[in-house]
Amino acid sequence: MDAILGNPLARRAWNLALVGLMLFFLCNVVAVIAVVVVNSLGTRWFEGWLPEGITGRWYGNAWAEFQLGSVLLVTAQVAAAVVALSLLVGVPAAYAMARLRFPGKGLVLLLFLLPLLVPPVTYGIPLATVLYQVGLGGTIWGVILANLVPAAPFVVLVMTPFVEQVDTRLEDAARVFGAGTATIFRRILLPLLLPGMLSAGLLVLMRTLSMFELTFLTAGADSQTLVVALYYAVFAAGVRAPQSTDAMAVVYMATTLIWLLLALRFVDPTQMVGRVKAQRG
């Protein structure tokens, strides 16, 4: 392989093949999204490249038929609660993992990573069973707790490199001058960790918006997030206009895209791999 790529013509052909493959993939993705968007705005579309007319009434129908106002409110409540609770739990845990040295630390880290490595449906079914047994299944708090299981370890994974980049001499100097733990956290650690917390919060928000399995298993009629409501709109019994369903899909895509752009604006990939570089160095 190295001998083939050592040839300039072969390397150029290989690069062109990779670019062509990526362009083909992107064109398929864009085409699928374009079909959904156009259909959500079309009146009738039986033949031809475009529908016979353009209208926005399907969005109004979707808002009324699928109760999008209530669904969006529940989605915002679940996402905000998961982000807040995961940061509240994950940041102190990340600080402990970055600063403390204790036997079995690798095992503890593995336990943190398990909810991220294992498919959600694997532990989602027994988790939903427990939540229903204690009376939290089908409620918004059950949905929040279920989404918190992978969200908190994700915050630990993201925040640990940020904590490791904070010089411990800053904390030692503050203690020499009489600062307590709360003061050190509030005046020193919090400002330095704020970019990492913002990054982790935005990423957790995106994961919560797109988390289907855990939400589907624990949500009730009044605690569905947007992604679960979209699933029911497509596969539930009854006859529905496909344009209304596509309008709901466009709302979901737009919501996710907005937060994705915000996450890419604030997340610094170099911070995510800082620990790996430090270990290699």
FENBELSUL-V193592 format. One record per residue. SS is DSSP state (H for helix, E for strand, L for the rest). PHI is phi in whole degrees, 0 to 359 (none if undefined). Layout:
# FENBELSUL-V193592
SS/PHI
SS/PHI
This chain:
# FENBELSUL-V193592
L/none
H/297
H/293
H/292
H/289
H/289
L/284
H/301
H/293
H/294
H/295
H/294
H/296
H/296
H/295
H/296
H/295
H/295
H/297
H/298
H/295
H/294
H/296
H/298
H/296
H/296
H/296
H/295
H/296
H/297
H/295
H/297
H/296
H/298
H/298
H/295
H/295
H/295
H/294
H/289
H/250
E/267
L/278
L/225
L/212
L/259
L/204
L/90
L/278
L/231
L/293
L/288
L/205
E/244
L/209
L/252
H/290
H/294
H/291
H/294
H/296
H/295
H/298
H/279
H/290
L/260
L/52
H/297
H/300
H/294
H/295
H/295
H/296
H/297
H/299
H/295
H/295
H/296
H/297
H/296
H/293
H/295
H/297
H/296
H/291
H/293
H/291
H/298
H/271
H/284
H/294
H/300
H/294
H/295
H/297
H/296
H/293
H/279
H/260
L/271
L/238
L/211
L/297
L/81
H/297
H/297
H/293
H/297
H/297
H/297
H/295
H/295
H/278
H/305
H/297
H/271
H/271
L/274
L/304
H/303
H/293
H/297
H/259
H/291
H/293
H/296
H/296
H/296
H/299
H/295
H/295
H/291
H/292
L/266
L/87
L/260
L/293
L/81
L/248
H/292
H/290
H/296
H/296
H/296
H/296
H/296
H/289
H/289
H/300
H/275
H/287
H/298
H/298
H/296
H/297
H/300
H/297
H/284
H/279
H/302
H/297
H/295
H/294
H/295
L/279
L/278
L/294
H/293
H/293
H/297
H/292
H/297
H/295
H/295
H/293
H/299
L/272
L/93
L/284
L/275
H/298
H/296
H/294
H/299
H/294
H/286
H/265
H/242
H/291
H/301
H/297
H/285
H/269
H/301
H/299
H/293
H/295
H/295
H/297
H/297
H/297
H/293
H/292
H/295
H/300
H/295
H/297
H/292
H/297
H/260
L/285
L/263
H/301
H/294
H/292
H/297
H/285
H/244
L/276
L/252
L/296
L/256
L/229
L/274
L/274
H/297
H/291
H/288
H/298
H/295
H/298
H/296
H/295
H/274
H/249
L/289
L/293
L/118
L/256
L/228
L/291
H/299
H/295
H/293
H/296
H/293
H/298
H/295
H/297
H/295
H/300
H/295
H/297
H/295
H/298
H/294
H/295
H/300
H/290
H/296
H/296
H/296
H/296
H/293
H/288
H/254
L/278
L/254
H/300
H/295
H/291
H/292
L/253
H/300
H/294
H/297
H/295
H/297
H/291
H/291
L/291
